[in-house]
């Protein structure tokens, strides 16, 4: 355990890296360590665990909209929602694209509240040419099977804050600092030694995996850029996405078919894709009660209905990228021809 945590801390360039049983539990322990109460501003365009961990700590989520180009939390939307009840800002590095932490940290500092990052997709990403991990009060990474650094399961809390680190370490051991007198309400959140060995092994090839995924992403962009109605996640200058997922947004009017129709078309050719995040958290049964009708979540609703994640993995061959891209191009061409034929038939009838 110690060797793994030391290796991760060195890789992330932080003082503390604390291994825990999952990213979700790591978020819960960080929220608890910060003593959050009242409200926390959070995106709805995220995996439900970002928000469920807040509710486990009794914190009310206040949903903010996202930037339609980066797919990440919009700093302007965040600042417009801050009140006296706001105890934290929680941002997400969606699909491995770093959040706008300079602006978010500036807002957090201005209002004297912590910034926490759900970095589930973050291993391998760079912000201002530095690894994610040191920014904000704390960041929490995932090592589940769909991520770049796989430990079978598990998470890592990274922070430069000594108190947060000590509190998380104690809380993952039932809150017992070693004398059997619980100093906080904890739980069993230890990462098994077997998982740390898997993580240690995976850490060696992390940079190779990220490099290859960025090559694959560049090929997708090159192959698909000419198609109308498709847009890509914007990665800011100086940043590097881990490309845990490679996503496109499908504008049905321009492309010719909807995101869901494209997914079905690709599935018929045995190409597996996934929509994210549909429905967004503010429309899920457990959390819709916290969605204010006055909050503008237009971008969130649009992207949750239009984003499709294409196949990507760390050893993906160029030929696979070409095949997937060609299948998408054919879907557009078929839709265009079908639409043109229908228009001609209507004109003849008229």
Steps between C-alpha positions, in 0.01 A plus 500: 500500500767752602710433190201547272391822669854636478518418129166666428589811702823530302317458171233759593759732658308532827588456868232242568338219301262286707372175352135419574254230399328711232486849355149541642615422853796731450263784415291423809807512724627826346160666537491385862858615568410847373196509729268588213144595583225699336549517123768396252501615139547206267441413133211279400694379197696242699479149635250474784769419759622862497164600645410188699812547712377850586162367610663232717665791683172690529597770251245642254615503136446822308531421130695732272518485121803397298703659223363357172851475352703350786207301651625616843358724771448859380670743744254779418206274578667404828554854619139590424379228740716573805308598815571518871410129518761391246770293671691367197539484124530150355628474143562203271764423237251356254643222280849601617483863387627721784247741648570875489674494835665843476163673481328262740776536760483878467126489571548259791770722651291812454212350699714307747367156410688184393520363147479121477565312176337174401801374305359156426617536136811695592798264511726600212350844441702822521390849605733782396749225412490362857332181621158532656500450875646807667230747398210578731459375857503137385442282196365146492601254227348169395679173421194301388521282186387774259783736597860534378660398829321178591531333838195278462317755714602784725567870523767750603459827689771753414561815702768735630292568810640314803172509693293359215757225446511405868121505528448282192762249617331472839147487361586215261590296810158537667613834643744313726843670517650187654397526865147363448351840586325628187581864436247528215219299349679267262447182304697219342639674194836325474633395162606132508870434451428295188343804338797717589728251322283526188508878526877505544541289186257716301675821602807391299311506170272798572690751286517257208124449525428873506726566202327233295153623593594852392618358167169317458305815589698701243419241233130508584499878473680486165266235355177658625569875484339540156165359608229759577327480836787340691696693760783403732591583857736800512827445684651830613855597403754365747267221609500131409197279519546145618224404253354250739211542257497652152174686449320665213186713514244429229278782370222298337381783272843543342621139513179344375422256782490522877764384745288197589441412136874523433568272797253242369649521150848438636376219724369319191862495384616371840649837599431565866436859612359659816298815568607718794335618729142423410299583700710768672499490878243779541246286312562179697234389748716531811625852419238681292359650821814716522468644149374855514273596209676837500842348423600500135634154410452535125850381409475207737171384349627543145824309553342218697271445201771534236833369635620161380825339613678307227725198549843584637758294685871523566610243239247594233617441143482771234285272284231488770487879515462510123226237501298679769544834327393357166189348659406841640562663162278241330224562756505869408509430125207261523301749707576776250391288203185387680411857589567621144286220355216582739518870405480413132199274553321774692576747221361263236183443700460873546 
